[in-house]
Amino acid sequence: MELSIECQARPEGSKPKAIRREGRIPANLYGHDGLKSMQLTLDAHELGFLIRDAKVGETPIKVSVPDLKWDGTAVLQEVQAHPWKKGNIYHVSFFVKKG
């Protein structure tokens, strides 16, 4: 089973708390273009299903960003969640592995 998620470009100057109120989670994508990173947002509900099935640093995930015309395979680098509120995710990072 291949995992995939569709992201959107994060609007410039948007606040993470406001993004979460809209039902979206802030995210970053690293490794796609050298030292540059992409600031993204993704649907919190879809992310919940993705995190349930993916292992951090191991499971390949097809990430698409139609706003920026980017598609590729990445792994979850980091998932930041509330220490004791189960399922309350604050931020995720994806890393594109070359090769």
C-alpha positions in Angstrom: 0.0 0.0 0.0 1.5 3.3 -1.1 0.9 6.3 1.2 0.3 9.7 -0.3 -0.7 13.2 0.9 -1.6 16.4 -0.9 -0.2 19.6 0.6 -0.6 23.3 -0.1 1.9 26.1 0.0 1.8 27.9 3.3 0.8 31.6 2.8 3.6 34.1 3.5 3.3 35.5 7.0 0.6 33.1 8.2 0.5 32.2 11.9 0.7 28.5 12.9 -2.1 28.9 15.4 -4.4 30.4 12.7 -3.6 27.5 10.4 -4.5 24.9 13.0 -7.8 26.7 13.7 -8.7 26.1 10.0 -8.1 22.4 10.4 -4.7 22.3 8.8 -1.3 21.5 10.1 1.9 23.4 9.3 4.7 21.4 7.7 8.1 21.7 6.1 9.7 19.7 3.2 13.5 19.5 3.3 16.0 18.0 0.8 14.1 18.7 -2.4 16.4 21.4 -3.6 19.7 21.4 -1.6 19.5 23.6 1.5 16.1 25.1 0.6 12.9 24.1 2.3 9.2 24.5 1.4 6.7 25.7 4.0 3.5 23.8 3.6 0.1 23.1 5.2 -1.9 19.9 5.1 -5.3 18.7 6.2 -5.2 17.5 9.8 -7.7 14.7 9.2 -5.6 13.2 6.3 -2.5 13.6 8.4 -4.0 11.6 11.2 -4.5 8.6 8.8 -1.0 9.1 7.4 0.7 9.1 10.8 -1.3 6.0 11.8 0.2 4.0 8.9 3.7 5.5 8.5 6.8 5.1 10.5 9.0 8.1 11.1 12.2 8.0 9.0 11.2 4.7 7.2 7.9 4.7 5.3 8.1 6.3 1.8 5.2 8.8 1.2 4.2 10.3 -2.1 3.9 14.1 -1.4 2.3 16.4 -3.9 2.2 20.2 -3.8 0.0 21.3 -6.7 0.4 25.0 -5.8 4.2 24.7 -6.4 4.0 22.0 -9.1 6.1 19.6 -7.1 5.7 15.8 -6.7 8.0 13.4 -5.1 8.7 10.8 -2.4 9.6 11.7 1.1 9.7 10.2 4.6 8.4 11.7 7.8 11.4 13.4 9.4 9.7 14.6 12.6 6.2 14.7 14.1 5.7 17.3 16.8 2.7 16.5 19.0 1.3 17.7 22.4 3.0 15.8 25.2 -0.2 14.3 26.7 -3.1 15.2 24.4 -3.2 12.1 22.1 -3.6 13.0 18.5 -2.9 16.7 18.9 -0.3 17.3 16.2 1.4 20.7 16.0 3.9 20.3 13.1 5.4 17.7 10.8 8.6 17.7 8.7 9.2 15.7 5.5 12.6 14.8 4.1 13.2 13.9 0.5 15.7 11.1 0.2 17.6 11.1 -3.1 18.4 8.0 -4.9 
